[in-house]
Amino acid sequence: QVQLVGSGGGLVQAGGSLRLSCAASGGRYPMGWFRQAPGKEREFVAAINTSGPTFYMDSVKGRFTISRDNAKNTVFFQMNSLKPEDTALYYCAADPDGDFRDFRAWAYWGQGTQVTVSS
């Protein structure tokens, strides 16, 4: 059984940084981060394959970096130059089948961690 445990959210001022982590147990899979703001659909933010290739939504390119430590089966998400519009509940996910930008393609989810960016 795959379990994902996310951590690292918080409150930060615009321009600040946060680092999220997601520890996985039960297997090694491509992993990703999604976010969901109140009243909006869950949206793709970034993903990383097991061998390292990464993918990002356009609005976070150059600001956010996804990486992984396969020895610890953990994915990290460094978020720099945060903006108020980045405020959302962030979810890590694992094991996509199909279009990885579609949240419905992912099999496993973490519990979500809140990121709030004040202006």
C-alpha positions in Angstrom: 0.0 0.0 0.0 1.4 3.4 -1.0 1.3 6.2 1.6 2.4 9.8 1.0 3.0 12.2 3.8 3.5 15.8 2.9 4.9 18.5 5.1 6.5 22.0 5.0 3.7 24.4 4.3 3.1 27.7 6.2 2.6 31.4 6.0 5.1 33.6 4.1 5.3 37.1 2.8 5.3 37.7 -1.0 8.8 37.2 -2.3 9.6 34.6 0.3 10.4 30.9 0.1 9.0 27.6 1.3 10.1 24.0 0.9 7.6 21.2 0.8 8.5 17.5 1.3 6.6 14.4 0.5 7.8 11.1 1.9 6.5 8.0 0.1 6.3 4.4 1.3 5.2 1.3 -0.6 7.1 1.9 -3.9 9.0 4.2 -6.2 6.8 6.2 -8.6 6.7 9.3 -10.7 5.5 12.0 -8.3 4.0 15.4 -8.6 2.6 18.4 -6.8 -0.9 19.8 -7.3 -2.6 22.7 -5.6 -6.1 23.7 -5.0 -7.3 27.2 -4.0 -10.8 27.7 -2.5 -13.5 27.4 -5.2 -11.1 26.2 -7.8 -10.2 22.9 -9.4 -7.1 21.1 -8.4 -4.4 22.1 -10.8 -1.0 20.6 -11.8 2.1 22.4 -10.6 5.1 20.1 -11.2 6.1 16.5 -11.6 9.2 14.4 -11.6 9.9 11.0 -13.1 11.7 8.3 -11.2 14.8 9.0 -13.3 14.7 12.7 -12.9 13.0 14.5 -15.8 10.8 17.3 -14.5 7.8 19.2 -15.7 6.2 22.5 -14.5 3.2 24.6 -15.1 4.2 27.8 -16.9 3.5 30.2 -14.1 6.0 28.6 -11.7 8.8 27.9 -14.1 12.0 29.6 -12.8 10.5 30.0 -9.3 9.7 26.4 -8.2 12.0 23.4 -8.3 10.9 19.8 -7.8 13.6 17.2 -6.9 13.8 13.8 -5.4 16.0 11.7 -3.2 15.4 8.1 -4.3 17.4 6.7 -1.4 14.9 8.3 1.0 11.9 7.9 -1.4 11.2 11.6 -0.8 10.3 14.4 -3.1 11.1 18.0 -2.4 9.5 21.1 -3.7 11.4 24.4 -3.3 9.2 27.4 -3.9 10.9 30.8 -4.3 9.7 34.2 -5.1 6.2 33.3 -3.8 3.2 35.3 -4.9 -0.2 35.7 -3.3 -1.7 33.8 -6.2 0.4 30.8 -5.1 -1.8 30.5 -2.0 -3.5 27.1 -2.0 -3.6 23.7 -0.4 -0.7 21.8 -1.9 -1.0 18.0 -2.5 1.7 15.5 -3.4 0.7 12.7 -5.7 2.2 9.5 -7.0 1.8 7.0 -9.9 0.1 8.7 -12.8 -1.7 6.7 -15.5 -2.3 8.9 -18.5 -2.0 12.7 -18.8 0.0 13.6 -15.7 -1.3 17.2 -15.8 -4.8 15.8 -15.0 -5.3 15.2 -11.3 -7.6 12.3 -12.2 -4.7 10.4 -13.6 -2.9 10.1 -10.3 -3.5 7.0 -8.1 -2.2 8.1 -4.7 -2.4 11.4 -2.7 -0.9 12.9 0.3 -3.1 14.8 2.9 -2.3 18.3 1.6 -0.4 21.1 3.2 -1.4 24.7 3.3 0.7 27.4 1.7 -0.4 31.0 2.3 1.4 34.0 0.8 0.6 37.4 2.1 1.0 40.6 0.1 
